[in-house]
Amino acid sequence: MIAVDETKRCRQCGKHRDRGDFVSDGPGARCGPCRHRDRERQRVVEGGVSRIRERSLWSFYRITPEQYDAMRVAQGHRCAICRRHEDELPVGRTGRPRLDGSPPAEAFRLVVDHCHDTKVVRGLLCVACNSAIGQMRDSVDVLAAAIRYLNRDNGHSHEPEREIDMLRRRVTATVRCTKSGCGETAHYEYDSQRDRREADRWRKDHPWRCYRHTNEDEVLSATNAERTTVLTAVKVDYGHGPLPGLSWRAEGASSGGGLVSGPGFKAIASDLPEGARLIVTARIELPEA
C-alpha cells in the first residue's frame, strides 16, 4: 500500500496516486492516466483524417494549415531570417510515438514564430533561428548588441546601422476573413514594406478565410447536421518502401494515421485486414422546441 504522504491528488479525476505519476508538483497537476486519456481524445476525426497538426496550429497560433502554407509561399519556402530553403534544413521532431506502431506526425522544417506578448504571428523560421531569437529574449537591443559584438570580434570597424535599422523596420499587417459578414482577423509580420506588398499581391489570388469558413461543408450546424466520413486501412509508402502496419486514409487524402478515435471509440488500422473500412458519422440533434 502506498503511504498517504507519498501520494498526490489529481486535479482532473480527484484520485490520489503515486507522485511518480505526475510530471509536476503544482496544484493543477494531472496524473498519468488523465494525461494519456486527454491525448487520446485529441485524435479527433475531422474531414476524414486525424488532424493533430490542424488542431495544434489553431490552438497555439490561431492559424489554419492553409494560412501556414500561404506563409511558406510568401517566404519562398525559406526561413525568414537566415533565408535557407526548407529543403536544406534538418528535419524537426515528428511528435510522440504512437501506441499502435504507426508512423508519427509528418516532420516539419519551418516552425511558426510569434510574439509571446501580443500573440501576433511573425513568420516561419528554421528551428535554429527560432531558438536563437528566443535565447535573445526577442529583444532588438540584445540582437543589435550581438551584431556589434560579432563585427568587433571579426575586426570590422563600422557600426552595423543597416542591420539594426532592418530589425526596427518590421511591418505588421492585419487581414480579415473574406467571407461576407465574418469579423475574424489574423495578424502577420513582415521584414519590410516590400515583403508586405508581395504578400498582398499573392493574397489577391488566394483570399484568406478563417478556420470556420475554410472547407465550410465540414462545419456541423443546424442546417448541416450530419456528416459521414469513410476511411480505408491501407499500406503507406513515402518513397522508401512501405511502412510497417496500416494507416487510415480517406479517399483523395495524402496523409492519415494508424489510430483514429473519437468520443467512445478507437480504431487501430493494423488490427484489421488491409482494405477494411471505417465509417464515421457525426450528427447534431437539436433540442425540441
Backbone torsions as a table, in degrees:
resi	resn	phi	psi	omega
1	MET	NA	140.3	-179.8
2	ILE	-82.7	131.4	179.4
3	ALA	-65.6	149.2	-176.3
4	VAL	-60.5	-39.2	-176.0
5	ASP	-73.1	-7.4	177.9
6	GLU	-100.1	7.5	-179.0
7	THR	-112.4	166.5	177.8
8	LYS	-141.8	145.4	-179.0
9	ARG	-88.2	127.0	179.1
10	CYS	-74.5	131.8	180.0
11	ARG	-64.1	-30.0	-172.5
12	GLN	-87.4	-53.0	-176.5
13	CYS	-94.9	-16.0	177.7
14	GLY	81.4	1.0	-178.0
15	LYS	-86.6	150.1	174.5
16	HIS	-87.8	124.9	-178.8
17	ARG	-132.6	165.3	177.1
18	ASP	-56.7	137.4	-178.5
19	ARG	-60.4	-20.7	176.9
20	GLY	-67.2	-15.4	178.0
21	ASP	-81.1	-4.8	-176.7
22	PHE	-111.3	141.9	178.5
23	VAL	-89.9	-12.4	176.2
24	SER	-142.9	167.4	-176.7
25	ASP	-109.2	10.4	-178.6
26	GLY	-72.5	166.7	-177.9
27	PRO	-67.4	-20.9	-179.2
28	GLY	-96.6	11.8	-175.7
29	ALA	-68.3	145.6	176.3
30	ARG	-111.8	149.8	-179.1
31	CYS	-76.0	167.5	-179.0
32	GLY	-58.4	-48.6	178.9
33	PRO	-58.2	-37.6	179.2
34	CYS	-68.7	-41.1	178.0
35	ARG	-63.1	-42.4	179.5
36	HIS	-63.4	-43.5	-179.3
37	ARG	-63.4	-39.0	179.5
38	ASP	-67.4	-37.1	177.8
39	ARG	-64.5	-38.2	178.8
40	GLU	-65.3	-38.8	-179.7
41	ARG	-65.6	-24.7	-179.4
42	GLN	-70.4	-19.1	179.4
43	ARG	-79.8	73.9	-173.6
44	VAL	-92.4	136.7	176.8
45	VAL	-80.7	120.8	-179.4
46	GLU	-146.0	118.3	179.4
47	GLY	70.5	18.3	173.1
48	GLY	100.7	-15.9	179.7
49	VAL	-134.8	163.7	178.1
50	SER	-80.7	113.4	-171.1
51	ARG	-109.3	66.0	176.3
52	ILE	-64.3	-40.2	179.4
53	ARG	-60.3	-43.4	-179.2
54	GLU	-63.4	-44.0	-179.4
55	ARG	-66.1	-38.1	-178.7
56	SER	-68.0	-44.5	179.6
57	LEU	-59.6	-40.7	-178.6
58	TRP	-73.7	-39.6	-177.0
59	SER	-65.9	-43.1	-174.2
60	PHE	-89.9	-34.6	-169.9
61	TYR	-125.8	-5.8	-177.7
62	ARG	57.6	41.9	173.0
63	ILE	-129.4	159.8	179.3
64	THR	-101.0	164.2	174.5
65	PRO	-56.6	-33.1	178.7
66	GLU	-65.6	-38.4	177.5
67	GLN	-69.1	-38.7	176.3
68	TYR	-60.0	-47.2	-179.8
69	ASP	-64.6	-34.3	177.8
70	ALA	-64.5	-38.7	177.6
71	MET	-66.5	-38.4	177.4
72	ARG	-59.3	-44.9	179.6
73	VAL	-64.4	-45.2	-178.2
74	ALA	-61.8	-30.7	179.8
75	GLN	-91.9	4.1	-178.7
76	GLY	68.4	27.3	-179.0
77	HIS	60.2	32.0	-178.6
78	ARG	-123.7	155.2	173.5
79	CYS	-62.5	135.5	-176.6
80	ALA	-68.4	-13.7	-179.4
81	ILE	-105.5	-63.2	-174.8
82	CYS	-84.1	-12.3	176.1
83	ARG	67.0	16.4	173.6
84	ARG	-72.0	139.6	178.4
85	HIS	-71.2	147.9	-176.7
86	GLU	-60.9	-26.8	177.9
87	ASP	-68.6	-18.8	179.5
88	GLU	-89.7	-9.0	-173.2
89	LEU	-89.9	148.5	174.0
90	PRO	-67.9	153.5	-179.0
91	VAL	-73.9	133.5	177.6
92	GLY	-80.4	-176.3	-179.7
93	ARG	-63.7	155.8	-174.7
94	THR	-117.5	18.8	177.0
95	GLY	91.6	177.9	-177.7
96	ARG	-71.3	145.9	172.9
97	PRO	-61.1	142.6	-178.7
98	ARG	-89.5	146.7	-173.6
99	LEU	-64.5	-29.2	-176.7
100	ASP	-88.4	3.6	178.7
101	GLY	83.3	-0.6	179.2
102	SER	-73.2	161.6	-177.1
103	PRO	-63.1	146.1	178.8
104	PRO	-74.2	-172.8	-179.4
105	ALA	-60.1	154.2	-179.4
106	GLU	-60.8	142.3	-179.0
107	ALA	-68.9	150.8	177.1
108	PHE	-117.7	158.4	178.4
109	ARG	-123.4	-34.8	176.9
110	LEU	-109.1	125.5	-176.4
111	VAL	-104.6	156.0	-179.7
112	VAL	-78.9	127.2	175.5
113	ASP	-108.0	134.0	179.4
114	HIS	-143.8	159.5	178.0
115	CYS	-78.4	125.0	-177.2
116	HIS	-72.5	-18.8	179.0
117	ASP	-85.8	-49.5	-176.4
118	THR	-94.1	-13.7	-176.8
119	LYS	68.5	10.6	179.7
120	VAL	-75.0	129.8	175.7
121	VAL	-74.1	126.1	-176.2
122	ARG	-96.7	-29.1	-178.8
123	GLY	158.9	-165.8	180.0
124	LEU	-114.7	133.8	-177.9
125	LEU	-128.2	158.8	168.6
126	CYS	-72.0	163.2	-176.8
127	VAL	-61.2	-38.2	-177.6
128	ALA	-64.6	-46.6	-178.7
129	CYS	-68.7	-39.2	178.7
130	ASN	-61.8	-40.6	178.2
131	SER	-68.2	-37.5	-176.8
132	ALA	-63.8	-47.9	-178.4
133	ILE	-70.2	-27.3	174.5
134	GLY	-66.5	-42.6	177.4
135	GLN	-65.2	-27.8	177.2
136	MET	-86.9	9.8	176.4
137	ARG	61.4	27.0	179.5
138	ASP	55.2	27.9	-175.0
139	SER	-98.5	121.7	176.2
140	VAL	-62.3	-38.4	-178.7
141	ASP	-65.5	-41.1	179.0
142	VAL	-67.0	-42.0	178.6
143	LEU	-64.1	-40.1	177.6
144	ALA	-63.0	-39.5	177.7
145	ALA	-64.5	-36.4	177.6
146	ALA	-65.6	-38.7	177.4
147	ILE	-63.3	-44.6	178.5
148	ARG	-61.4	-40.8	179.7
149	TYR	-63.0	-46.8	-178.9
150	LEU	-64.1	-40.8	178.2
151	ASN	-64.6	-38.5	177.7
152	ARG	-66.5	-42.7	-177.1
153	ASP	-66.5	-29.5	-179.2
154	ASN	-89.1	3.4	176.9
155	GLY	86.1	10.0	178.4
156	HIS	-82.4	138.7	-177.8
157	SER	-98.0	-16.2	-174.9
158	HIS	-79.6	151.8	174.3
159	GLU	-81.4	136.6	-176.2
160	PRO	-80.0	57.1	-176.3
161	GLU	-62.2	-37.1	-178.0
162	ARG	-64.2	-44.8	-179.6
163	GLU	-64.1	-41.6	-179.2
164	ILE	-65.4	-40.8	180.0
165	ASP	-62.5	-39.0	179.4
166	MET	-64.4	-37.3	179.0
167	LEU	-64.0	-31.7	-176.4
168	ARG	-88.6	-7.8	-174.4
169	ARG	-97.9	15.2	-179.8
170	ARG	-58.6	145.2	-175.7
171	VAL	-119.1	130.5	177.7
172	THR	-104.8	135.6	179.4
173	ALA	-130.2	146.6	177.7
174	THR	-114.5	131.8	177.3
175	VAL	-116.5	150.1	-177.4
176	ARG	-116.7	143.8	177.4
177	CYS	-56.1	133.5	-176.4
178	THR	-81.9	-1.2	176.1
179	LYS	-70.8	129.4	-177.8
180	SER	-58.6	128.9	177.1
181	GLY	88.3	-6.6	-178.8
182	CYS	-91.7	136.0	-179.3
183	GLY	-106.3	9.3	-177.5
184	GLU	-67.2	139.3	-179.3
185	THR	-129.3	162.6	174.3
186	ALA	-137.8	154.2	-176.1
187	HIS	-120.5	136.3	178.3
188	TYR	-128.2	152.1	177.6
189	GLU	-125.5	135.0	-176.3
190	TYR	-122.2	156.3	-179.4
191	ASP	-71.4	-26.5	-176.4
192	SER	-157.7	169.7	174.8
193	GLN	-62.6	-34.7	179.4
194	ARG	-62.7	-44.4	178.1
195	ASP	-61.9	-39.1	179.2
196	ARG	-65.0	-42.5	179.5
197	ARG	-63.0	-38.8	177.9
198	GLU	-64.2	-41.0	178.3
199	ALA	-65.9	-39.0	178.9
200	ASP	-63.9	-39.4	177.9
201	ARG	-64.8	-41.1	179.3
202	TRP	-65.9	-36.1	-176.7
203	ARG	-71.4	-19.7	176.4
204	LYS	-62.2	-33.8	178.4
205	ASP	-93.9	-8.7	-178.8
206	HIS	-134.8	72.6	-177.6
207	PRO	-56.5	139.7	-178.4
208	TRP	-83.6	134.3	174.1
209	ARG	-123.3	142.3	180.0
210	CYS	-73.4	175.3	-176.8
211	TYR	-56.3	-42.7	-176.9
212	ARG	-67.5	-33.2	-174.1
213	HIS	-104.3	15.4	170.2
214	THR	-100.4	125.6	-174.6
215	ASN	53.9	60.0	-173.2
216	GLU	-61.3	-26.2	-179.1
217	ASP	-66.6	-15.4	179.7
218	GLU	-86.3	-11.4	-177.0
219	VAL	-86.1	118.3	178.7
220	LEU	-75.8	142.3	-179.6
221	SER	-155.7	-175.8	179.0
222	ALA	-64.2	-31.0	-179.2
223	THR	-96.5	-11.2	176.7
224	ASN	-129.9	69.0	-165.0
225	ALA	-85.9	-7.2	-176.8
226	GLU	-144.4	139.9	178.4
227	ARG	-145.5	131.2	-179.6
228	THR	-116.0	133.4	179.8
229	THR	-122.6	136.5	179.5
230	VAL	-114.6	122.2	177.4
231	LEU	-113.1	147.7	-179.2
232	THR	-123.2	138.0	178.0
233	ALA	-79.0	116.0	-175.7
234	VAL	-134.4	161.6	170.9
235	LYS	-82.2	146.8	-177.1
236	VAL	-116.1	132.5	178.7
237	ASP	-131.2	115.0	178.7
238	TYR	-97.7	22.3	176.8
239	GLY	102.3	-5.9	180.0
240	HIS	-120.2	26.9	-176.3
241	GLY	97.0	156.8	-177.7
242	PRO	-64.2	142.1	175.8
243	LEU	-78.2	154.2	179.0
244	PRO	-66.2	145.9	178.1
245	GLY	79.1	-172.2	-179.3
246	LEU	-120.1	159.8	176.9
247	SER	-130.2	152.7	175.2
248	TRP	-83.4	130.9	177.3
249	ARG	-134.6	137.7	170.9
250	ALA	-87.5	156.7	-179.9
251	GLU	-59.7	126.6	179.3
252	GLY	84.1	-3.9	-179.0
253	ALA	-82.9	150.1	-179.4
254	SER	-103.8	-3.7	-179.8
255	SER	-146.5	166.5	179.7
256	GLY	-174.6	-161.7	-179.4
257	GLY	-153.7	162.4	-178.6
258	GLY	-78.5	-19.6	-179.3
259	LEU	-121.9	128.6	172.6
260	VAL	-123.5	132.5	179.4
261	SER	-142.7	158.5	177.3
262	GLY	-153.2	-173.3	179.2
263	PRO	-58.4	110.9	174.3
264	GLY	89.7	4.6	178.7
265	PHE	-152.6	155.4	171.8
266	LYS	-138.3	141.3	178.7
267	ALA	-135.4	116.8	-179.8
268	ILE	-103.3	116.6	-173.6
269	ALA	-59.4	-39.6	-175.8
270	SER	-69.1	-13.6	176.9
271	ASP	-80.4	-6.3	-174.1
272	LEU	-122.1	161.4	178.3
273	PRO	-70.9	152.4	177.2
274	GLU	-58.3	135.6	-178.3
275	GLY	96.7	-7.9	177.5
276	ALA	-63.2	146.6	-177.7
277	ARG	-114.3	140.4	175.3
278	LEU	-114.3	119.3	-178.3
279	ILE	-109.0	115.9	-176.3
280	VAL	-115.5	126.3	179.2
281	THR	-119.4	128.1	174.3
282	ALA	-111.7	130.0	-175.3
283	ARG	-138.4	136.5	176.0
284	ILE	-98.3	129.0	174.6
285	GLU	-117.2	115.6	-178.3
286	LEU	-80.1	148.4	177.7
287	PRO	-65.7	148.6	179.5
288	GLU	-68.6	142.3	-178.5
289	ALA	-67.9	NA	NA
